[in-house]
């Protein structure tokens, strides 16, 4: 008798990871309530998640408007539009929409990560400037970004489609309440500390985090956390001194980047090296003055994310990793308004090695990527 | 030497019916100008047309918002939502969007004409009532509806996909200016007439059209015409007497209907017969008092539409056909506000036969489906 003989058929039990994803997004992440006005931004490949979200929103008594957020449509418009129109768009209708909206759910899921590869940089920048009022109106809502697994994203991750689907649902469908409680302790330690130190074979970096407020990023607007999946505790360093390396490969502005080393003095990058993509890092650093300083230190806590997939939404939350961002700080971390300002926010990620440690005010927080009980 | 030997290869000349469709929609139909705020409603299967429309709008200096108009998403929401929410939706954000919009372009193109087949009638009706303010806000703009050819629509038409694509572009890409000028003469004759009579083997119907205003439906908002393709001259009869038959098969409320005969007395249907779908017609007639009276008489003029495809957007414009609608009249035809009122507007179509004639005040307008020079 073989194993397969044991299976005598079974009626479908109704379990559906897409439905569970939609419920997690609507209920845990966005805290949608009856009567809420919701905008759902649907990427080209996110149709199935949009259908599931529509059913959950209907059940919860919310009223939806679905916006089509297609990279191909965006590329066509941006390449055809004049720069002066992009910089000064007649976008009152989009602003009116978002200003009268309670919740914005962004369902990522492209069919081609390179869909906008041939939009000139100057066009992107003009659009980013002109689009700022819409972005601000969106950020004024209870917004959450998530991703539906597509073949294009599986390809970007170097994974088979079925394996990538499993990866995404392992990352998204978690016991968020339990993780939120665990991360609350880490937040408390960071909030009361003045100094955080990263030490590993090739790294020794000291960060000044005095009087900054960490975010317990538990994938819910109730925690100032706007990503699903999430799973990180992050704060905004005031300054940095020492050397840090980042081994996790990623795509920055369309270019491959790996094994970046940065040396900081008085909070500023004074030297950079990269195994690959040094020019991309140099371009980031040259954006403005704030791009040479740190906007974020984050510690990944999502045990469902076990490998990088070249998607920052997932990679930076990987348990056993730490990330630092060059550029803009999040307001939530900086109650006194002295956070770093910049047009960019570029995250770089390192896995914490066997002999590594994270210390707060000289006391151990992590050893070898695992939190230490205090 | 065979025919294929003649073809020595040719570089692509850039002609693209999807691009031409988008240009016709934006320039001829909607008359979009620089600075216009445009909402584009994108059906699931209309992605390629949306990309082309985005490029044309960018070129013309308009600012777009793309709304995802998916039958599957709509079905999921409608089946899950409570009736009281549908009747009284928290839809201020949708109304804010449309009230600050100049032009609405609806790009049809479903992937399944039966996508909403299992939405209960009561749910549809509750939604239609609750959705009325959004619909009104949309109808307050320069709106145009068109269709991108999909395999689902080809299937509904009983046609191969490539043949259906050719059919759609033959209907959409026409010399609209020339047709508008031709139809202007027909409008003039209808506007000055008191009586219109349809006569054929199985039909003899007299319509009172005194003091009504015909629409020269030339597929442009400049002519009060909101469909692309269009190609019809229509007015709103005051009354009707006699018998009329409709041979063109169609789907009414999800049911096949064919060979309908209606007998009118004093403007009201007093008898109906159908080769198929008599129950569907009876259900329409029983909707309300206005459903037993006519809201429209239309004469198809689009020579590109050479066969019915079970899509009212195309069928009613077929050259050589006449259609009558039970129910609501269009405001544009009724300057004195005495038009027929009803919750329904159901078009029925007949091909005009070899011995048929259309007469206005006793003078010939058409013989055998062809206009008569005067």
HADDOCK unambig.tbl for C-alpha pairs under 7 A between the chains (distance, minus, plus):
assign (segid A and resid 35 and name CA) (segid B and resid 90 and name CA) 5.67 0.50 0.50
assign (segid A and resid 36 and name CA) (segid B and resid 90 and name CA) 6.87 0.50 0.50
assign (segid A and resid 37 and name CA) (segid B and resid 90 and name CA) 6.08 0.50 0.50
assign (segid A and resid 37 and name CA) (segid B and resid 91 and name CA) 6.55 0.50 0.50
assign (segid A and resid 37 and name CA) (segid B and resid 93 and name CA) 6.68 0.50 0.50
assign (segid A and resid 50 and name CA) (segid B and resid 73 and name CA) 6.56 0.50 0.50
assign (segid A and resid 51 and name CA) (segid B and resid 72 and name CA) 6.43 0.50 0.50
assign (segid A and resid 51 and name CA) (segid B and resid 73 and name CA) 4.52 0.50 0.50
assign (segid A and resid 51 and name CA) (segid B and resid 76 and name CA) 6.02 0.50 0.50
assign (segid A and resid 54 and name CA) (segid B and resid 73 and name CA) 5.99 0.50 0.50
assign (segid A and resid 54 and name CA) (segid B and resid 76 and name CA) 5.75 0.50 0.50
assign (segid A and resid 54 and name CA) (segid B and resid 77 and name CA) 4.74 0.50 0.50
assign (segid A and resid 55 and name CA) (segid B and resid 76 and name CA) 4.74 0.50 0.50
assign (segid A and resid 55 and name CA) (segid B and resid 77 and name CA) 4.70 0.50 0.50
assign (segid A and resid 55 and name CA) (segid B and resid 80 and name CA) 5.38 0.50 0.50
assign (segid A and resid 58 and name CA) (segid B and resid 77 and name CA) 4.89 0.50 0.50
assign (segid A and resid 58 and name CA) (segid B and resid 78 and name CA) 6.86 0.50 0.50
assign (segid A and resid 58 and name CA) (segid B and resid 80 and name CA) 4.80 0.50 0.50
assign (segid A and resid 58 and name CA) (segid B and resid 81 and name CA) 3.99 0.50 0.50
assign (segid A and resid 59 and name CA) (segid B and resid 80 and name CA) 4.95 0.50 0.50
assign (segid A and resid 59 and name CA) (segid B and resid 81 and name CA) 5.17 0.50 0.50
assign (segid A and resid 61 and name CA) (segid B and resid 81 and name CA) 6.39 0.50 0.50
assign (segid A and resid 61 and name CA) (segid B and resid 85 and name CA) 6.42 0.50 0.50
assign (segid A and resid 63 and name CA) (segid B and resid 89 and name CA) 6.28 0.50 0.50
assign (segid A and resid 63 and name CA) (segid B and resid 90 and name CA) 5.60 0.50 0.50
assign (segid A and resid 63 and name CA) (segid B and resid 91 and name CA) 6.06 0.50 0.50
assign (segid A and resid 65 and name CA) (segid B and resid 94 and name CA) 6.52 0.50 0.50
assign (segid A and resid 66 and name CA) (segid B and resid 67 and name CA) 5.80 0.50 0.50
assign (segid A and resid 66 and name CA) (segid B and resid 68 and name CA) 5.21 0.50 0.50
assign (segid A and resid 67 and name CA) (segid B and resid 66 and name CA) 5.80 0.50 0.50
assign (segid A and resid 67 and name CA) (segid B and resid 67 and name CA) 4.21 0.50 0.50
assign (segid A and resid 67 and name CA) (segid B and resid 68 and name CA) 5.13 0.50 0.50
assign (segid A and resid 68 and name CA) (segid B and resid 66 and name CA) 5.21 0.50 0.50
assign (segid A and resid 68 and name CA) (segid B and resid 67 and name CA) 5.13 0.50 0.50
assign (segid A and resid 68 and name CA) (segid B and resid 68 and name CA) 4.70 0.50 0.50
assign (segid A and resid 72 and name CA) (segid B and resid 51 and name CA) 6.44 0.50 0.50
assign (segid A and resid 73 and name CA) (segid B and resid 50 and name CA) 6.57 0.50 0.50
assign (segid A and resid 73 and name CA) (segid B and resid 51 and name CA) 4.54 0.50 0.50
assign (segid A and resid 73 and name CA) (segid B and resid 54 and name CA) 5.98 0.50 0.50
assign (segid A and resid 76 and name CA) (segid B and resid 51 and name CA) 6.04 0.50 0.50
assign (segid A and resid 76 and name CA) (segid B and resid 54 and name CA) 5.76 0.50 0.50
assign (segid A and resid 76 and name CA) (segid B and resid 55 and name CA) 4.75 0.50 0.50
assign (segid A and resid 77 and name CA) (segid B and resid 54 and name CA) 4.77 0.50 0.50
assign (segid A and resid 77 and name CA) (segid B and resid 55 and name CA) 4.71 0.50 0.50
assign (segid A and resid 77 and name CA) (segid B and resid 58 and name CA) 4.89 0.50 0.50
assign (segid A and resid 78 and name CA) (segid B and resid 58 and name CA) 6.86 0.50 0.50
assign (segid A and resid 80 and name CA) (segid B and resid 55 and name CA) 5.39 0.50 0.50
assign (segid A and resid 80 and name CA) (segid B and resid 58 and name CA) 4.80 0.50 0.50
assign (segid A and resid 80 and name CA) (segid B and resid 59 and name CA) 4.94 0.50 0.50
assign (segid A and resid 81 and name CA) (segid B and resid 58 and name CA) 4.00 0.50 0.50
assign (segid A and resid 81 and name CA) (segid B and resid 59 and name CA) 5.18 0.50 0.50
assign (segid A and resid 81 and name CA) (segid B and resid 61 and name CA) 6.40 0.50 0.50
assign (segid A and resid 85 and name CA) (segid B and resid 61 and name CA) 6.43 0.50 0.50
assign (segid A and resid 89 and name CA) (segid B and resid 63 and name CA) 6.30 0.50 0.50
assign (segid A and resid 90 and name CA) (segid B and resid 35 and name CA) 5.68 0.50 0.50
assign (segid A and resid 90 and name CA) (segid B and resid 36 and name CA) 6.87 0.50 0.50
assign (segid A and resid 90 and name CA) (segid B and resid 37 and name CA) 6.08 0.50 0.50
assign (segid A and resid 90 and name CA) (segid B and resid 63 and name CA) 5.60 0.50 0.50
assign (segid A and resid 91 and name CA) (segid B and resid 37 and name CA) 6.58 0.50 0.50
assign (segid A and resid 91 and name CA) (segid B and resid 63 and name CA) 6.09 0.50 0.50
assign (segid A and resid 92 and name CA) (segid B and resid 100 and name CA) 6.74 0.50 0.50
assign (segid A and resid 93 and name CA) (segid B and resid 37 and name CA) 6.70 0.50 0.50
assign (segid A and resid 93 and name CA) (segid B and resid 97 and name CA) 5.10 0.50 0.50
assign (segid A and resid 93 and name CA) (segid B and resid 100 and name CA) 4.94 0.50 0.50
assign (segid A and resid 93 and name CA) (segid B and resid 101 and name CA) 5.74 0.50 0.50
assign (segid A and resid 94 and name CA) (segid B and resid 65 and name CA) 6.54 0.50 0.50
assign (segid A and resid 94 and name CA) (segid B and resid 97 and name CA) 6.60 0.50 0.50
assign (segid A and resid 96 and name CA) (segid B and resid 96 and name CA) 5.68 0.50 0.50
assign (segid A and resid 96 and name CA) (segid B and resid 97 and name CA) 5.82 0.50 0.50
assign (segid A and resid 97 and name CA) (segid B and resid 93 and name CA) 5.10 0.50 0.50
assign (segid A and resid 97 and name CA) (segid B and resid 94 and name CA) 6.61 0.50 0.50
assign (segid A and resid 97 and name CA) (segid B and resid 96 and name CA) 5.80 0.50 0.50
assign (segid A and resid 97 and name CA) (segid B and resid 97 and name CA) 4.88 0.50 0.50
assign (segid A and resid 100 and name CA) (segid B and resid 92 and name CA) 6.76 0.50 0.50
assign (segid A and resid 100 and name CA) (segid B and resid 93 and name CA) 4.96 0.50 0.50
assign (segid A and resid 101 and name CA) (segid B and resid 93 and name CA) 5.73 0.50 0.50
